[in-house]
Amino acid sequence: MVLPRSSQCQKTKVAVLLVFSPLDPIVNAKIEATSGAGTAGITAAQALSNASVDDFVIVEYQGDIGGRVAHTTFGAKPDGTPYSDYDSIETFNETGAVNFTYLLDEYEDAYSTVEQDAGYMITENLQDRSFRSGLSLAGWKPRQNKAQQAVEWWEYDWEYAFVPNTTFYQFSDENNYVFDQRGFNAFIKGEASTFLKNEDPRLILNTIVTNISYSDTGVTIYNQDGSCIEAEHAICTFSLGVLQNDAVTFSPPLPSWKQEGISAFAMGTYTKIFLQFPPDQVFWNTSTQFFLYADPHERGYYPVFQSLDGPGFLPGSGILFVTVVQSQSHRAESQNNNDEQTKEEVLAVLRRMYGPTQVPQPTAFMYPRWSLEPWAYGSYSNWPPGTSLEMHQNLRANVAGRLWFAGEATSSEYFGFLHGAWFEGRAVGESVAGCVVEGGNCTLERNYRVLHGTTGEGEYSLVNGWDVTSFQTNGF
C-alpha cells in the first residue's frame, strides 16, 4: 500500500538517493532522492543540471560526498604519483621465499584460451559456463597445488573479489594503484562543484531513508528523522548490497521481476589491510612492489602484499598492505576485538615469509569493514555464471515510470568499476531530465517478465545498456 503523502513534505521534481534504513540504530546518515552523493548520484544530478533541471535534491546517508569512494588518514607525509608494475613481484610460501613466478605465464596461457572460448560462445549463443570451468578445460587445474592457487588468486580473485566465476572481459590490462592526498573523492567533489554552491540546500547530508513510497504519479521518501520528500521522480543509487539486505522498504513492494533482478547478482567484498612499520625497521625489498604468499592450508589467506615504501609511492613511509576478498574479508571484518586478532594473523604470515625475528610490531594498523557498513554491505557487484542481459536489465529498469535505479551494479559493461557508476548516473539523469523538461523525450527502460536462458545477439544493444562490442579484448 502506498503511504499517504504529507502536506509538510519537502517538494521537488527529482530526488537522488543513496539510501538505507537504520538496521544499525547508531548510524545516523542516509541518502535520499535522485541519486545520492556517490559517483552515480552526483553524475545523475549533474546531468539534470546540464539539462536545466535545477529543482532536485540529493539525499546522502553520510556526512560528505563520495559514497563508496571513501578515504581516511593513515601513516605520515604521503606524496607521489604511483603506477603499479605487476612484473615487480616476489613469491613466498610458509618456508619463506620460493620462486613460482613461472606459473603466472601458465595461467595467462590458459586465460587466453578461455577468452577465445567465451567469444565463440557469444557468437553462437551457447550455454554459459563459469570461468572455473573454462580454466579447467584450458588445462589450468590448481586442485591442491598451493602455489597455483596463489597465482590464480593474484590473477583473478584480486580483480573480481570472487573465485573464478564471471565471464565478461572488456578492459585494458592496466590496473594501477593511484592515491590522491586530497582524498579520492576529490574528483566527485569537483564535478559537484560545477552545479552545487557552497552550503547548497539541495544537498541533504546525514539523512537516513527508511521507506520509499511510489506510484505512477510520483514518489515520496520517508526519512528516519521524521522528514519526507515528495518528488515527481526518484533515482536510487543504493549499492546492490543495500538493496539485497532490504535496508530500505518500498511501498508497494517492488514487483517480482525487479526483486528477482536484485537477488540474481552477487556483492563482493574487497578488504585492504594497512600496516605501517618504523622506517628504519623495514624488512622487505622496497624495490619490489608485490609479494605473493601461498598459504599451506587456506586459499586466499592474506595472499598479496603491496609495498608503498618504494620509488614513485611513499619512500621511507614503512607502509605495507595486504588484500583479502570475499570469505576471508568477511572473516577478518567480523573480528571486532580492536583489530588485534587480524593484526596478529597478518604478522604471523609475514614472519613465515621473512623469518620470526625480522618483523617488528607495526606502529599503525587499519582496515575498513565494507561488509558491515549499513550504507554499502560490500564493496562492488559481480555477475554469477549464466547471467543474461535480460536478467541484468531487470536490475537496471525503472519501476512505475517514476522510480529509477543507477550505480555500478546497473552497468552491464562496467559493473564493479567506478566508471560504471559514472556512466549509469549520467544516463539515468539524462533519461529523467527527458521526463521532466517540457517537450522532452521521456523514454522508460525496458524490463522482462519472462527471462530466456541465454542472451541473443540482438539483445547486445543500448536497450539493455550494452553499447560496446563483445568481441574486443585488451587482455592477455
Buried (B, 14 or more C-beta within 10 A) or exposed (E): EEBEBEEEBBBBBBBBBBBBBBEEEEBBBBBBBBBBBBBBBBBBBBBBBBBEBEEBBBBBBBEBBBBBBBBEEBBBEBEBEBEBBBEBBBBBBBEEEBEBBEBBEBBBEBBBBBBEBBBEBBEEEEEBBBBBBBBBBBEBEBEEBBBBBBBBBBBBBBBBBBBBBBBBBBBEEEEEBEBEEEBBBBBBBEBBEEBBEEEEEBBBBBBBBBBBBBBEEBBBBBBBEEBBBBBBBBBBBBBBBBBBBBBBBBBEEBBEBBBBBBEBBBBBBBBBBBBBBEBEEBBBEBEBBBBBBBBEEEBBBBBBBBBBBBEBBBBEBBBBBBBBBBBBBBBBBEBEEEBEBBBEBBBEBBBBBBEEEEBBEBBBBBBBBBBBBBBBBBBBBBBBBBBBBBBBBBBBBBBBBBBBBBBBBBBBBBBBBBEBBBBBBBBBBBBBBBBBBEEBEEEBBBBBEEBEEBBEEEBBEEEBBBEEEBEEBEEB
